[in-house]
Amino acid sequence: MGRRTKAELESRISRCASLLDKQRPGWEVSIDLDRFNLNSPIDDIFGQLFESYAYGLSVFKWPKDITREASALKVSSGFLLGLCCSYGEQADAEACWRKEVYRRIEAELESIEAEPLSEEQIDRMVDAVKSKLRQADE
């Protein structure tokens, strides 16, 4: 299979982000883009959200083994791009993920500017800041 186009990567990552929205709304504020790495089971999207790639797969009820069928499912939704692509494609996929996270955070900030903060929004933001502070202390 040839290298995926940027449009294909963006489409897959957008679908993946939509799945995350259903499973864990507001997930984007938990992603540390400074350590984000699709080749790391701890620093990829699942690793950062669920503490490990394998546990993230179990949350979505996908098998942990990398069978051809499971791999196709995970790649088609954007979660396994780091393991099933060339280095250049991985860099493109990581750039697309960063763009998706920034876009979502920007949208959240725009909604905050447009209306008063809800208690849930404040709690999510406080939790995200606390998490960043704990990471900085380590």
C-alpha positions as CSV (number, residue, x, y, z in Angstrom):
1,M,0.0,0.0,0.0
2,G,1.3,3.5,-0.9
3,R,1.7,6.4,1.4
4,R,-1.6,7.9,2.6
5,T,-2.4,11.4,1.5
6,K,-2.7,14.2,4.1
7,A,-6.4,14.3,3.4
8,E,-6.7,10.5,4.1
9,L,-4.8,11.0,7.4
10,E,-6.9,13.9,8.4
11,S,-10.1,12.0,7.7
12,R,-8.9,9.0,9.7
13,I,-7.8,11.1,12.6
14,S,-11.1,13.1,12.5
15,R,-13.0,9.8,12.8
16,C,-10.7,8.7,15.6
17,A,-11.3,12.0,17.5
18,S,-15.0,11.5,17.1
19,L,-14.7,8.1,18.7
20,L,-12.8,9.7,21.6
21,D,-15.5,12.3,22.0
22,K,-18.0,9.6,22.7
23,Q,-15.8,7.7,25.1
24,R,-14.1,10.6,26.8
25,P,-15.5,14.1,26.1
26,G,-12.9,16.8,26.4
27,W,-10.0,14.4,25.8
28,E,-8.0,17.0,23.9
29,V,-7.1,18.9,27.1
30,S,-5.4,15.8,28.4
31,I,-2.9,15.5,25.5
32,D,0.6,16.8,26.2
33,L,1.8,17.6,22.7
34,D,5.3,18.1,23.9
35,R,5.6,14.4,24.6
36,F,3.2,13.1,21.9
37,N,4.7,10.3,19.9
38,L,2.7,7.7,17.9
39,N,5.4,5.1,18.3
40,S,5.2,5.2,22.1
41,P,2.5,3.1,23.9
42,I,2.7,5.7,26.7
43,D,3.0,8.9,24.8
44,D,0.5,8.2,22.0
45,I,-3.1,9.3,22.2
46,F,-4.3,6.1,24.0
47,G,-1.2,6.1,26.3
48,Q,-1.8,9.7,27.5
49,L,-5.6,9.2,27.9
50,F,-5.7,5.7,29.3
51,E,-2.1,5.3,30.7
52,S,-1.3,2.6,28.1
53,Y,-2.1,1.8,24.5
54,A,-3.2,-1.7,25.4
55,Y,-5.7,-0.4,28.1
56,G,-7.0,2.2,25.6
57,L,-7.7,-0.7,23.1
58,S,-9.6,-2.5,25.8
59,V,-11.7,0.6,26.5
60,F,-12.8,0.5,22.9
61,K,-13.2,-3.3,23.0
62,W,-10.5,-4.0,20.4
63,P,-8.2,-7.0,20.8
64,K,-4.8,-6.2,22.1
65,D,-3.1,-8.5,19.6
66,I,-2.1,-7.0,16.3
67,T,-3.9,-9.4,14.0
68,R,-4.5,-8.4,10.4
69,E,-8.2,-7.9,11.1
70,A,-7.7,-5.9,14.3
71,S,-4.9,-3.9,12.7
72,A,-7.1,-3.0,9.8
73,L,-9.9,-1.8,12.2
74,K,-7.5,0.3,14.3
75,V,-5.7,1.8,11.3
76,S,-9.0,2.6,9.6
77,S,-10.0,4.6,12.6
78,G,-6.6,6.3,13.0
79,F,-5.4,4.7,16.3
80,L,-2.7,2.4,14.9
81,L,-1.0,4.8,12.5
82,G,2.3,4.8,14.4
83,L,2.8,1.1,14.0
84,C,1.6,0.7,10.4
85,C,3.2,3.5,8.5
86,S,6.6,4.8,7.4
87,Y,8.5,7.4,9.4
88,G,7.4,10.1,7.0
89,E,3.8,9.1,7.2
90,Q,4.1,8.9,11.0
91,A,5.4,12.5,11.1
92,D,2.4,13.5,8.9
93,A,0.0,11.6,11.1
94,E,1.5,13.3,14.2
95,A,1.1,16.7,12.6
96,C,-2.5,15.9,11.8
97,W,-3.2,14.9,15.4
98,R,-1.6,18.1,16.7
99,K,-3.8,20.1,14.3
100,E,-6.9,18.2,15.5
101,V,-6.0,18.8,19.2
102,Y,-5.3,22.5,18.6
103,R,-8.5,22.9,16.6
104,R,-10.5,21.4,19.4
105,I,-8.9,23.5,22.1
106,E,-9.4,26.6,20.0
107,A,-13.0,25.8,19.5
108,E,-13.4,25.3,23.3
109,L,-11.8,28.7,23.9
110,E,-14.1,30.3,21.5
111,S,-17.1,28.8,23.2
112,I,-15.8,30.0,26.5
113,E,-15.5,33.5,25.2
114,A,-19.0,33.4,23.9
115,E,-20.7,32.1,27.0
116,P,-20.0,31.8,30.8
117,L,-18.1,28.8,31.9
118,S,-20.0,25.8,33.2
119,E,-18.9,24.1,36.4
120,E,-17.9,21.1,34.3
121,Q,-15.7,23.2,32.0
122,I,-14.0,24.8,34.9
123,D,-13.4,21.4,36.5
124,R,-11.9,20.1,33.3
125,M,-9.6,23.1,32.9
126,V,-8.5,22.9,36.6
127,D,-7.8,19.2,36.2
128,A,-5.8,19.8,33.1
129,V,-3.7,22.5,34.7
130,K,-3.1,20.3,37.8
131,S,-2.0,17.5,35.6
132,K,0.5,19.7,33.7
133,L,1.8,21.0,37.1
134,R,2.3,17.4,38.3
135,Q,4.1,16.5,35.1
136,A,6.4,19.6,35.5
137,D,7.3,18.6,39.1
138,E,8.3,15.1,38.0
